[in-house]
Amino acid sequence: MEAWQNIRIKTVSRKRGMLYFIAKRIIDIVVSTVLLVLVAPLLVVISIIIYKQEGGPILYKEARIGKHDRPFILWKFRTTTIPSKVIRAFPPHPFPNKWSEGVPNEFVYRNNCTASMTKTGIWLRKYRFDLIPEFINVLKGDMSLVGPQPETPEIANYYNQNQRNRLNMRPGITGYAQVNGKSEYNHHDKKIAYDLYYIKNCSIRFDITIFSQAISRLIKNK
């Protein structure tokens, strides 16, 4: 009887998980489509401003790792003087001996890019307008509205098994780590801890809470 109850519990949990991910994907598509339609005039204006003041290209692209190690191209509005290129603070294979057991907990991402922020880029980042093209990534299925922050291939390559668990869900435009101030600019272990907590406790209600907090932080310009 106990074994049968365990099977039923696992079956119910699995069904709930499937329903959650189906609902989450539907919400991603609907919200992203509506937002892109609403901000379409703004997209045109931003594109014209970038092209006139800085020249092309208008969009910036970067390789990221998505769900189950699936690579994809992340799109943003260009905010620096160097188009479509980021110079990392570390070589393609940083500290292979020291990182044999995973990305160190104390590791802090540093973008050692020689590019300078453009005048347009300053206000784009201030109001997070540079992230608007990421809604296209959401529509394509590369990302979700809410999820772990998309990781760079250079770092994900050194994940240990525990760290790799954060790749079991689509990365998000915002997430539990980001709204709690634990992003790529903080110690890696803090970001991992928040992301794994989110994955373990994910729900539509939790997603709505996180997305609402992200909007609140945006309005307060944090």
C-alpha positions, 0 to 999 in steps of 0.5 A: 500500500505504501509503495502504491501511495509513493507511486501516486505521489510521484505521478501527481507531482510529475503531472503538476510539473508538466502542467506548470511548464505548459502554463509557463510556456503559454504565458511566455508566448502571450506576454512576450507577444503582447509586449513586443507589439506594444513597444514596437514603436519604441523599438523603431525609435531606439533603432533609429537613434542607435544607428544615427548616433553610433552607426551599425550594428544596432543589435548586440549578440552573445553566445549563452547556454540554455536549458540542458546545455543548449547553446543559443544567441542572446540578443540585446540593443548595442550599448557599447562602442564595440559591436557584437563582441565581448572581451572576457576577463579570462581566456577561453579555458581559465585556471583549468587546474583550480577549476577541476571541481567546478566554478569556485564559490568566490568567483565573480564575473568581470567583463574586461571589455575595452569598449566604452558605453555610448551616450545612447547605451547609458540610458538604455541600460539605466531603464533596461531598454537594452533587454527588450530584444530578449523577448524575441529569445523568449518567443523562440524558446531559448529563454523564459520570462523568469528563470536562472540568468543565462550563463556564458559557455566559458563558465558553464564549461566548468560547472560541477554537477550541482552547478549544472542543475541550474541548466535544468530550466530555461534561463530567464530575462529576470529571476529569483537571483536577480531580484535579490541582487545576486546576479553575475556580478556577485559571488558565484555560489550565491547566484547558484544557491538562489537559482537552485532554490527557484528551480526546486520551488518554481510555480506560476505564483512564484514566477508572478511574484518574481516578475512583479518584483523585477518591475518594481525594481525597474520603476525604482531604478535599482 
